[in-house]
Amino acid sequence: MTTIPFDIKDPYWAKIHPGMMNRIKHRLILVRHGESESNVELTTTGLTTEFNIDHKLTDIGKEQSHDVATFLHKKGIDSIDRIEISPLYRAVQTALPCLKDCFGTDQIVNFGLREKYSKTAYACDIPLRDNVFVRHINFDSETMHSGRWWIREPDIDFEKRVNTLMDSWKTIGTVDERKQTLVFTHSQLISQLLSTDKSFHLANGSISVIDIDENNHLNVHMANYTAHLRIPTGMHTCIF
């Protein structure tokens, strides 16, 4: 049985194969953050005006972050072109093991990757404390005050934000110079990217893959993959 290569830069992806309508130019590898304190407490981030709610990973979440790094290293993480990370600390912590393996890769804190907040306010410290980031993008100075940022976001604004993210990713790569971006973000945002009209559960530490083809069509190649985790959920899809 021939294994389909995970690395989008492999010569395999230079051609159209059965089941493919067009050639691929950009692969998005989407990682949901590892288990956080709020996941254990069954609280929803963003439902409070308290300022100390940028939850950290649990010990299990830290294990999951290393499991993600191990899996991607085996699949050729050295060929990652850029890493984009939500500014929320649970996503930053999940990314850290991968960042150590990709020191020369363009590493970006993208404020557009933050989770959706459905009620009054949200605040978190900018994650410069880890001293691993090259630059920030999508930084809205109007949301900043004394090192913290606040968001209130209706559904329509959240959808626009996600669409803006995807529009930016569609400008990256060509079929002759294929790119791949590793993204550390949150369940609601990944769910919105995978399907615009519904949401579904994504496990902590899960990996999903969306391929953008030469006509800017999206192809969900892998969703909620968890077999790489020490304690997989047993519910995942993957063709690799």
C-alpha positions as CSV (number, residue, x, y, z in Angstrom):
1,M,0.0,0.0,0.0
2,T,1.4,3.4,-1.0
3,T,1.3,6.1,1.6
4,I,0.3,9.5,0.4
5,P,3.0,12.0,1.5
6,F,2.0,14.5,4.2
7,D,4.5,17.1,2.9
8,I,2.8,19.3,0.3
9,K,6.2,20.0,-1.3
10,D,6.6,16.3,-2.2
11,P,6.7,15.8,-6.0
12,Y,3.5,13.7,-5.6
13,W,1.5,16.9,-5.2
14,A,2.7,18.4,-8.4
15,K,0.1,16.4,-10.3
16,I,-3.6,15.8,-10.2
17,H,-4.5,12.4,-8.8
18,P,-7.9,10.5,-8.6
19,G,-10.2,12.5,-6.3
20,M,-8.4,15.8,-6.9
21,M,-10.1,18.4,-9.1
22,N,-7.1,20.7,-9.2
23,R,-3.5,20.9,-8.1
24,I,-2.7,22.2,-4.6
25,K,-0.8,25.4,-3.9
26,H,-1.1,25.9,-0.1
27,R,-1.7,23.5,2.8
28,L,-3.0,24.6,6.1
29,I,-2.2,22.4,9.1
30,L,-4.6,23.4,11.8
31,V,-3.9,22.4,15.4
32,R,-6.3,22.9,18.2
33,H,-4.6,23.8,21.5
34,G,-3.9,21.2,24.1
35,E,-6.1,20.6,27.1
36,S,-6.4,23.8,29.1
37,E,-7.5,24.6,32.6
38,S,-10.9,25.9,31.3
39,N,-11.5,22.6,29.4
40,V,-11.1,20.7,32.7
41,E,-13.3,23.2,34.6
42,L,-15.9,23.1,31.7
43,T,-15.9,26.9,31.5
44,T,-16.2,28.8,28.3
45,T,-13.6,31.5,27.7
46,G,-15.0,34.9,27.1
47,L,-18.1,34.6,29.3
48,T,-16.7,36.9,32.0
49,T,-15.2,40.3,32.4
50,E,-12.5,39.1,34.7
51,F,-8.9,39.8,33.5
52,N,-7.2,36.6,34.6
53,I,-8.9,34.2,32.2
54,D,-6.1,33.5,29.7
55,H,-6.0,29.9,30.8
56,K,-2.8,27.8,30.7
57,L,-2.4,24.2,29.6
58,T,-2.8,21.3,32.0
59,D,-0.1,18.7,32.3
60,I,-2.1,16.6,29.8
61,G,-2.3,19.6,27.5
62,K,1.5,20.0,27.6
63,E,1.9,16.3,26.7
64,Q,-0.5,16.8,23.8
65,S,1.7,19.7,22.6
66,H,4.7,17.4,22.5
67,D,2.7,14.7,20.7
68,V,1.8,17.2,18.0
69,A,5.5,18.2,17.6
70,T,6.6,14.6,17.4
71,F,3.9,13.7,14.8
72,L,4.7,16.7,12.6
73,H,8.5,16.1,12.9
74,K,8.0,12.6,11.6
75,K,5.9,14.0,8.7
76,G,8.5,16.5,7.7
77,I,8.0,19.6,9.8
78,D,11.2,21.0,8.5
79,S,9.4,21.9,5.3
80,I,6.9,24.2,7.1
81,D,7.1,27.7,5.6
82,R,5.4,29.7,8.4
83,I,3.8,29.2,11.8
84,E,0.9,31.3,12.8
85,I,-0.3,31.3,16.5
86,S,-3.2,32.7,18.3
87,P,-2.1,35.2,21.0
88,L,-4.0,33.2,23.7
89,Y,-1.6,31.5,26.0
90,R,-3.0,28.0,25.7
91,A,-2.2,28.2,21.9
92,V,1.2,29.7,22.5
93,Q,2.1,26.9,24.9
94,T,0.9,24.3,22.4
95,A,3.1,25.8,19.7
96,L,6.3,25.9,21.8
97,P,7.6,22.4,21.1
98,C,7.1,22.9,17.4
99,L,8.8,26.3,17.4
100,K,12.0,24.7,18.8
101,D,12.1,22.4,15.8
102,C,11.4,25.2,13.4
103,F,13.8,27.9,14.5
104,G,14.4,29.4,11.1
105,T,10.7,29.3,10.1
106,D,8.7,32.6,10.0
107,Q,6.9,32.6,13.3
108,I,3.9,34.9,13.7
109,V,1.4,35.8,16.4
110,N,-1.7,36.4,14.5
111,F,-4.4,38.2,16.5
112,G,-7.0,37.1,13.9
113,L,-6.6,33.6,15.2
114,R,-8.0,34.4,18.6
115,E,-11.0,32.4,19.8
116,K,-14.6,33.8,19.4
117,Y,-16.0,35.6,22.4
118,S,-19.7,35.7,22.7
119,K,-20.4,38.0,25.6
120,T,-19.0,41.1,27.2
121,A,-15.3,41.1,27.3
122,Y,-12.0,39.2,27.1
123,A,-8.5,40.1,28.2
124,C,-5.1,38.5,28.0
125,D,-1.4,39.4,28.2
126,I,0.4,39.6,24.9
127,P,2.6,36.5,24.8
128,L,5.9,38.2,24.5
129,R,7.0,36.5,27.7
130,D,8.1,33.4,25.8
131,N,10.5,35.4,23.7
132,V,10.1,33.2,20.7
133,F,8.2,35.3,18.2
134,V,9.5,37.3,15.2
135,R,6.6,39.6,14.6
136,H,2.9,40.2,15.1
137,I,0.2,40.7,12.4
138,N,-3.5,41.7,12.5
139,F,-2.8,43.9,15.5
140,D,-5.7,46.3,16.3
141,S,-4.4,49.1,18.5
142,E,-7.9,50.1,19.4
143,T,-8.3,46.9,21.4
144,M,-5.1,47.5,23.4
145,H,-4.8,49.2,26.7
146,S,-1.9,48.8,29.2
147,G,-0.8,45.5,27.6
148,R,-4.2,43.9,27.5
149,W,-6.8,43.6,24.7
150,W,-10.6,43.4,24.9
151,I,-12.9,41.9,22.3
152,R,-16.7,41.8,21.9
153,E,-17.6,39.9,18.8
154,P,-21.0,39.1,17.3
155,D,-21.4,36.0,15.0
156,I,-21.2,38.1,11.8
157,D,-18.0,39.8,12.9
158,F,-16.5,36.4,13.8
159,E,-17.4,35.0,10.3
160,K,-15.9,38.1,8.6
161,R,-12.7,37.6,10.6
162,V,-12.4,34.0,9.6
163,N,-13.1,34.8,6.0
164,T,-10.4,37.5,6.1
165,L,-7.9,34.9,7.4
166,M,-8.8,32.5,4.6
167,D,-8.5,35.3,2.0
168,S,-5.0,36.0,3.2
169,W,-4.0,32.3,3.0
170,K,-5.4,32.1,-0.5
171,T,-2.7,34.6,-1.7
172,I,0.1,32.3,-0.6
173,G,1.8,29.7,-2.8
174,T,1.6,28.5,-6.4
175,V,1.3,25.0,-7.9
176,D,5.0,25.2,-8.8
177,E,6.1,26.6,-5.4
178,R,3.7,25.0,-2.9
179,K,3.6,26.3,0.6
180,Q,2.4,25.0,4.0
181,T,1.4,26.9,7.1
182,L,1.1,25.5,10.6
183,V,-1.6,27.2,12.6
184,F,-2.2,26.9,16.3
185,T,-5.7,28.1,17.2
186,H,-9.0,27.2,18.7
187,S,-12.0,24.9,18.3
188,Q,-14.6,27.4,17.1
189,L,-12.2,29.0,14.6
190,I,-11.1,25.6,13.1
191,S,-14.7,24.5,12.9
192,Q,-15.7,27.6,11.1
193,L,-12.8,27.1,8.6
194,L,-13.8,23.4,8.0
195,S,-17.5,24.2,7.5
196,T,-19.1,27.6,7.4
197,D,-22.7,26.4,8.2
198,K,-22.1,24.2,11.2
199,S,-19.8,23.6,14.1
200,F,-18.6,20.4,15.6
201,H,-16.4,19.1,18.4
202,L,-12.7,19.1,17.9
203,A,-10.5,17.3,20.4
204,N,-7.7,19.1,22.2
205,G,-4.4,18.6,20.4
206,S,-6.2,17.4,17.2
207,I,-4.9,18.2,13.7
208,S,-7.0,19.1,10.7
209,V,-5.7,19.9,7.2
210,I,-7.2,22.1,4.5
211,D,-5.7,22.3,1.0
212,I,-6.1,25.4,-1.1
213,D,-6.0,24.5,-4.8
214,E,-5.0,26.6,-7.8
215,N,-8.6,27.9,-8.2
216,N,-8.7,28.9,-4.5
217,H,-11.2,26.0,-3.8
218,L,-10.9,24.5,-0.3
219,N,-10.3,20.8,0.2
220,V,-10.7,19.3,3.7
221,H,-8.0,16.7,3.6
222,M,-8.0,15.6,7.3
223,A,-10.3,16.5,10.3
224,N,-10.0,16.1,14.0
225,Y,-7.0,13.6,13.7
226,T,-6.0,12.4,17.2
227,A,-4.1,9.1,16.6
228,H,-0.9,10.9,17.3
229,L,-1.9,11.6,20.9
230,R,-1.0,9.4,23.8
231,I,-4.7,9.2,24.7
232,P,-6.5,9.4,21.3
233,T,-10.2,10.0,21.2
234,G,-10.7,7.2,18.7
235,M,-12.8,9.6,16.5
236,H,-10.8,11.0,13.6
237,T,-10.5,11.0,9.9
238,C,-7.3,10.8,8.0
239,I,-6.1,9.6,4.6
240,F,-2.4,9.7,5.2
